[in-house]
Structures are given as C-alpha cells and as structure tokens.
Amino acid sequence: MRTTESFPQIRRLLIGAVLALGLPCTALADEQKPPAKPLDVKKSFSTICGYCHGDYGRKASKAPQLMNSERTDEYLFNIIKNGKPGGMAAFSSAFSDDQIHQIVKFIRKLKPDEEPQNP
C-alpha cells in the first residue's frame, strides 16, 4: 500500500525536477540567438526602392523624388509600411518598424551632390 501512496509524491517530484531543469534551458536558448544583422539601408534602398525612386530617391523616376520631400516623417513611414493603393506596394512584411524608421532617416539625409550614407 505504501507504494501506491508514494507514487503521486514521486510523480510530483519528477514533474518538479523536469520543470526546474527545463526552464533554464529555454532561457539559455534565448540568450544564444545570434544578434540581428543591422539593415544596410543604402543597399536595401538601391535594390528595392531604387527601381521606382531614381538615384536613391534624389530624382523623380517612375515614382516621385524623395529628397527634400515636404511630407512628414509619419507620412513617409506610413506609405513605406502600408503602401498606397495603385501607387506603391506595402513593405510591412519586408521591414520592421525600426527598419522603416531607418529608411526615413536615410531619405532625410539625402543631399544632391553627396554619396548617400547609412543612417
């Protein structure tokens, strides 16, 4: 009879041990993720946006010039993220919000006679 009474206690101890050993392992797995590679905004802009926004957005092409745009940062962010029906694709699945903010900073730093630089 003692065997059946001690079985639930052993089971509880075993479950507790598994949980105690398993939780630090998941925390260790999270710590070992490689850091996210920073976005090369200049390269991304050239290969993705440059098809429509000529010369890194410094000249009008298939799409408007972005350099010296009078649009707000919020407007540029929303257009990049959500697109414009019939005008521009949405890039929310390609870029995180932080990356879109970096792209807006890149656009704001464009100068007519200077090579564009990553923000």
N, C-alpha and C positions, 0 to 999 in steps of 0.2 A: 504493500500500500504506500509506503514512503516513496517509492519510485514514481508513482503517478502524481503525488503531491509535489515532488521536487521538479517534475518535468516543466510545469509552467514557469517556475522560477529560473530554471536553466535556460528556457526559451527566451525569457525577458533579458537575461544577462547576455545571451548570444546576440539578440537584436540590438541591445545597447552597444555591444562591442563593435558590431558591423557599422552602426551609425557613427560611433565615435571615430572609427578608423576611416570611414568613407568621406566624411565632411572635410577633413584636412586635405584629402587627395583632390577633391574638387576645387578647393581654394588654391592648391598648388598648380593645378591645371590652368586656372585663370591667370595666375602670375606668369606662366611660361609662354603665353601668347606673344608672338613677335610684335613689336610696335608697328603701328600702321605706317606705311610708307607715305611721306608727305607728297601732296599733289604738286606736280610740275605744271603750274598754271600756264606758263608760256607755251609749253609743248602741247598741253591739252587744248588751249585756245587755238593754236595753229592747226591742229589736226581735226578738231571737232567744229569749232566756231568759225574758223578761217575760211571754210568753204563758202559761207554766205557773207561774213563780215571781213572784207578785204584788208590786207596789210595789218593784221592783228586788231582790226576794228578801227584803224586810223583813217580808213577811206570807205566810202559807200561802195557797195558791190551789189550782190543780189539782195542784201539787207542794208539797213542804214549804218552810217558811220557811228561809232560808239564814243570815240574820243571827244571830249568836251561836251558830252551829252547834257542837256538841261534836265533830263529825267532824274528823279531822286534815286538814291541807293535802294530804297524799298521797292520802287517800281522795277528797277533792273533785276533785283533779287527775285521778285515775283514772276517776271517774264521768263527768266532763266529756269526757275523751278517749275512753273506751271504752264509755260508756253503761251502761245497766242493762237487761237483757232484760225486756221487758214493762213497763218503767217510764220509761226515758229514752233518747233517741237518743244515739248516739256523735257527737262533734264533731271527731274527729281529722282529718277531711278539710276541715273549715272553719277550724280554728285550728291554728297551730304550737304546739309545746310551750311556747315562750316566751310566746305569747299566752294559753295556758291558765293559766300561772303568773300572768299579769297579772289574769286573771279571778278567780283565787283570792284575790289581794291585794285586789281590788275588793270581794269578798264579805266579807273580814275587816275592811274599813274601814267597813262599813255601820253607821250609827247610826240610832236610831228617829226622831229629830226633826231630822235634818240632811239636806240635799240630797246625794245620793251624788256623789262626785268620782272622776275617773280616777286610777288609782294613779300 
